[in-house]
Amino acid sequence: MSSVIKHFLNDPKLLLNAVGEGIYGFDLSGNAVFINPAAEKMTGWGADELLGKKIHQYHHHSHADGSDYPADECQIYKTMFDGETRYVKGEVFWRKDGSCFPVEYTSTPVYRDGQIIGAVAIFRDISQQVKTEQALRDALKQVQSLSEQLKDENSYLLSEINQNWQGSGLVGESHVFNRMLEQIKLVSKTDSTVLIQGENGTGKELVARNLHYLSERAEMPFVRVNCAAFSPSLLESELFGHEKGAFTGAHDKRKGRFELAHNGTLFLDEIGELPQEAQSKLLRVLQEQEFERVGGSKTISVNIRVIAATNRDLWKMVEEGGFRMDLYYRLNVFPIKVPPLRDRKEDLPMLCANMISKLNVRLGKQIKGIAKSSLLKLKSYQWPGNIRELQNVLEREAILSHSHTLHLSQPLNLDGHTVREGEQSQSLESIQKQHITQVLESCAWKISGKGGAADTLGLNESTLRSKMKKLGIAKNRDI
């Protein structure tokens, strides 16, 4: 046996003096019979000041709020009378300088020959723990406050969207437009899946948002996914989320759009661009309303209403093997066709009036209306870019205008040739191809970014690339 161990066995006080917790020993009268250095350091009371005295009146006389703590209620003293070991927290010990610190302590009875002869209290300063817990509570309170603020902001944005949806195209009185509105009203109150079909720029997303706004889910999230904006590998993670470490770069767990849309509406824009490997997984979610995150095994259940939109002929894609037939039928529960602007030209006066009023607010203008001659020019144009193109034309002219009446000062396409009503020498696709090619050339074939062709045409970059591919538009070198 080593000499060190012999020393500890011969003098147990060496061990008690070495520990980091404070230790007090009491006799049955409550007088201090032992005080270790750690207790002295924490309280500022020296052993020579407290030994033989009733220590409660020095270190335990008051609660944290300063109210009296009677000795007969002291948990340490109670242990000496009933022999029960107690673990106590939520109290303070007082220092010699009059300050106090939060403690947690254990009060244990001491026996000799089967009789209680006193008690030992082992305590530690938990000031840092209390600070950490308070910081955590404050942080949680801040998170809750920010969550409520975000909820309020979302409500505000939702309100703004709902106030402005008409200003972007969902206004008119034509037969085809009113028929579409009737369909929206009919299906909005249900949870049925809706497939919105229409050309680019017709306002498919606005139809989707209005379906959500009129539904029972209006106060819940409306989450949009552009299926053409992500690669096949990233799209699955975007839709279903991923676990930490599921793939290179997955440094944190992330919720997918399906989880974010729980109890709300998920809008799958450009559904025709969805890769085949993602189509089967989407079909399962639509059928079972459950999925697993990428890299995870836990099944997550969701309650969502799905709205899809496309400018492509999905049935033709089914026939060509590019789109699953079972998914097509699952999505095409209630189809809504958004009419192109060329089929509802009688709505142009109402559309222009509505858009000009919005532009006045946004641009600080005071335009009263559009000149009749200019309105006739608008009606004679075929509008390959639909409502979006009309918005761009009116905004450009509003910026240039210095009068209360809006006049068209520039041609409606780059070569100055306005397509007249009944002029059928060119197909719509050839007109679109010509127009897009001219814009690309004027932008030096720059597609994305400020001043690029997508920005000029008012199209999403992925939408423009998809359209270029469909129309066979390409520069001599790779674009």
Beta strands, then each sheet from edge to edge (+ up, - down):
strand 1: 22-27
strand 2: 32-35
strand 3: 86-94
strand 4: 100-112
strand 5: 115-125
strand 6: 194-197
strand 7: 222-226
strand 8: 265-269
strand 9: 290-292
strand 10: 299-301
strand 11: 305-310
strand 12: 334-337
strand 13: 369-370
strand 14: 405-406
sheet 1: 2+ 1- 5+ 4- 3+
sheet 2: 7+ 8+ 11+ 6+ 12+
sheet 3: 9+ 10-
sheet 4: 13+ 14+
end
